[in-house]
Amino acid sequence: MSVRIFVPKDAAALALGADRVARALSREIETRGIDATIVRNGSRGLHWLEPMVEVETPDGRVAYGPVKASDVASLLDAGLATGGSHPLCLGKTEDLPFLKSQTRLTFARCGIVDPLSLADYRAHDGLKGLEKALTMAPADVVAQVTESGLRGRGGAGFPTGIKWKTVLDTVDERKYIVCNADEGDSGTFADRMIMEGDPFVVIEGMAIAGLATLATKGFVYIRSEYPHAITTMTKAVEIARATGVLGPSVLGSGRTFDIEIRTGAGAYVCGEETALLNSLEGKRGIVRAKPPLPAHKGLFNRPTVINNVISLASVPVIMDKGAVYYKDFGMGRSRGTIPIQIAGNVKHGGLYEAAFGLTLGQIVDEVGGGTASGRPVKAVQVGGPLGAYFPRALFDTPFDYEAFAARDGLIGHAGITVFDDSADMLKQARFAMEFCAIESCGKCTPCRIGSTRGVETADKIAQGIEPEKNKALLADLCNTMKFGSLCALGGFTPYPVTSAMNHFPDDFRPAPLVEAAE
């Protein structure tokens, strides 16, 4: 029987040489006459160990990493094909502490299955949720998603079931499901990982959403910077259509649902749902005023469900295992699991899926292992470039929507970026304003002008020009942007700026003048 050797084709692994490893393995296997098949899987999310090669053995999968192409010959000499001992051997994959301590629901198959094998997907409980949804009335599917407590994983945290119910209750001859895969936040990669490592779960989630709301067409809007995700999702949709998972009769039910893949042009603001809709319609990606809500008048002026990738990918397990099973994880109004993306100056960067409730300190110190530089952690930004900076004094904050909001922060897309004590928080505050100025769609004055004035004001503080007056002006600009902007780009930019000012005041003081030597 052919041995299966897994080499990730995830973008993070590719960036670290996974293709070179796969080619070297292929050559050596052929030269040595080894009966083995190379499977290009998704990443398990242990990015400091990528490329992480795994081999299937009777006792389970054994991992090796990080592997370079030059390591392949010695790995095979040591018996890689049978899980042999080698300095790069990490032991059984499932026993790795970073994986073993996780609660993988949404990412249960990621890194395990061949991403484009529907047979593999079915063998690991795939399509069970869709099959159950086909036996239920649309309102009952919506009720189950509502009861699960699932909230939007794209940043806003809006209850998914309420959004679906609004679309179901809105009468129209045509409705749409839009998957927001415009993952633009720095330090976030969960959407990309699931699309590259388990694309069928996104398709299944969208199909369930279509059945639940009587929508017959879906669009996946993927950012252009994700070419590998675009390729994988496109192939997966073609396979799903060819096998009857999508099309005029979903799984032979007589009910219609189909999906198209669309590529964004690279605007950060198109992660905002109404700007995304404009882009999908071929218009300039600028924010729409609300109301009307997209659930009433969205894509092409029709009722539209817009959900993030992870929100939709969480639906199949809810339908398969039940709402009670899913909502048993988490705390407060934050139910289920959240894929935390750990990045920046951190020892163990990667994706860690867990139930809501871990403290920020546990995530940074225990899961992430502290800084890669070995210096003390100074700040952690949670929620992408628009997230607040948390100092160590706030590391007891539980990972929960309301807990973060109570401390003037936001979970956002659950990306966290770690900074050591060499970080200059005034420069980070300036970067937030500069980022907003560059990415603003320009429609509203507080965002367009406020961010530009913010950069100028931060520069004056750095130069020691009337520091107290300019700090007050910067705070005033933040207040105007927070409450006057049309969308979250301008409205959330104040979070990193004000948190940096409040928690790291020393970084906003002029550098002391050095007296000239006599």
Secondary structure, 3 states (H helix, E strand, C coil): CCEEEECCCCHHHHHCCHHHHHHHHHHHHHHHCCCEEEECCCCCCEHHHCCCEEEEECCEEEEECCCCHHHHHHHHHCCHHHCCCCCCEEEEHHHCHHHHCCCCCCCCCCCCCCCCCHHHHHHCCCCHHHHHHCCCCHHHHHHHHHHHCCECCCCCCCEHHHHHHHHHHCCCCCCEEEEEECCCCCCCCHHHHHHHHCHHHHHHHHHHHHHHHCCCEEEEEECCCCHHHHHHHHHHHHHHHHCCCCECCHHHCCCCEEEEEEECCCCHHHHCHHHHHHHHCCCCCCCCCCCCCCCCCCHHHCCEEEEEHHHHHHHHHHHHHCHHHHHCCEECCEECEEEEEEEECCCCCEEEEEECCCEHHHHHHHHCCCCCCCCCEEEEEECHHHCCEEEHHHCCCECCHHHHHHCCCCCCCCEEEEEECCCCHHHHHHHHHHHHHHHCCCCCHHHHHHHHHHHHHHHHHHCCCCHHHHHHHHHHHHHHHHHHCCCHHHHHCHHHHHHHHHHCHHHHCCCCCCCCCC
